[in-house]
Amino acid sequence: MPHSALITPGDDRSPVLIHVPHASRIIPLELRPDLLLTDVELAAELDEATDTATDDIAAAALRHTRLKPTTVVNTVSRLVIDPERFPDTSEPANAFGRGAVYTRTCPGTPLRTEPYPRTDYLLDTYFRPYADAVTTAVDDRLHACGRAVIIDLHSYPATPSSFEDPAAERPALCIGTDTVHTPEWLIDAVHGAFASLPAVDQIAENTPYVGTYVPLRHYGRDQRVSSVMIELRRDIYLTDPRTPDAARVDQLGRALAVLIDAITAQVAADV
């Protein structure tokens, strides 16, 4: 079955996989009538929800790495499916209509009818094929390198959305970690790669977002798979919600490349 994961293989010796799940604004035409928003309202929702230009930052990193990592980019909007949510009732974001299939907007207004009758269709058509494709990409790194390290690349607005904690610290760079899949050396490597970057004035861990992406097949059980989430506050590289600053994107790409090279060296030393 076709999927929305655009996978670009990297160097066979690189254990790194960059995951870019929320950069797209694309909504297939057949799904547009199900969204209860005017075109103006939909554009505003996409401005707030889309991790604009995170795919550009990943591309910039590839220009500066010694060994190119594998990249996985979701080619449809998170308003179609959010590949990083749990697809069942265990997902906490279901409480505010932002589970695997969103029914509420960032401000909390209706996005789809509730309950949404085509939820299973979207899960079967987009969510599960995407998850399978990412899992296969991780398995490929395990087969080639014995280890897989996921860099889960995101961004977020300076102003909290309605479902977020307004009191949570919103640093220029949030490092998201998992108790099983994020070793201390990987956290240290992120701090080191981004600490000297002029555009990043503050780095914190697990605020305003917590955790990082690991495919369900590996989650909690396969310690050969490591993962760290990088959340960049958008005002450090966007001039407005849709327009990246090319110089800042390149700076962030260079910092990401430093991280990729550090991970590759660490894994090579451990194997």
FENRALIN-V714388 format. One line per field, one symbol per residue. ss: DSSP state (2 for helix, 1 for strand, 0 for the rest). psi: psi as a letter, one per 40 degrees, with the letter a starting at -180 (. if undefined). Layout:
BEGIN
ss = ???
psi = ???
END
This chain:
BEGIN
ss = 0000111100000001111100000000222200000022222222222000022222222200000001111100000000000000000222220000000100000100000000222222222222222222222222222001111111110000000000000000111100000002222222222200000000111000000000000000000011111111122201110011022222222222222222222222220
psi = hiiehhhhiaidehehhhhgefeiehhideedeehfiidddddddddddhghedddddddddeeidhhiiihhheiieeciheeihfaeehdeddfffadhheiideeihdiihiheeddddddddddddddddddddddddddeeihhhhhhiiiidhiideiheeihgidhhhhihddegiddddddddddedehdehehhihfheiiaihhiddeheegeehiiihhhhhdeeeidieehihddddddddddddddddddddddddd.
END
